[in-house]
């Protein structure tokens, strides 16, 4: 599959969105997309870092209001930790 190419495009998109919008939900979404590509490539540690950054940005912007994107970030983190067999962190 072409995950390397997808990752390259996701990173370009992230950089462009960050330069245009700074701290914004669209930037958090771009970080999450990078994490998803890294997950598909089996690089769960790098994916976790991107999921954490997306989650932190979403929390900061949404002021802890319930949100489906926050739920997605948490789910993605849990799934990556599960793949690493780190069940303590997978359960939050």
Residue pairs with C-beta under 8 A, 6 or more apart in sequence:
1 40
3 37
3 40
3 41
4 41
6 37
7 34
7 37
7 38
7 41
10 30
10 33
10 34
10 37
11 34
13 30
13 33
14 27
14 30
14 31
14 33
14 34
17 24
17 26
17 27
17 30
18 27
18 30
21 27
23 57
23 60
23 61
24 61
25 57
25 58
25 61
25 62
25 69
27 57
28 53
28 54
28 55
28 57
28 58
28 61
28 69
28 73
29 54
29 69
31 50
31 51
31 53
31 54
31 57
32 50
32 51
32 54
32 69
32 72
32 73
32 76
34 50
35 46
35 47
35 48
35 49
35 50
35 51
35 54
35 76
35 80
36 47
36 76
38 44
38 46
38 47
38 50
39 47
39 76
39 79
39 80
39 83
44 80
44 81
44 83
44 84
45 84
47 76
47 80
48 77
48 80
48 81
51 73
51 76
51 77
51 80
52 77
54 73
55 70
55 73
55 74
55 77
58 67
58 69
58 70
58 73
59 70
62 70
74 92
77 89
77 92
78 90
78 91
78 92
79 90
81 87
81 89
81 90
82 90
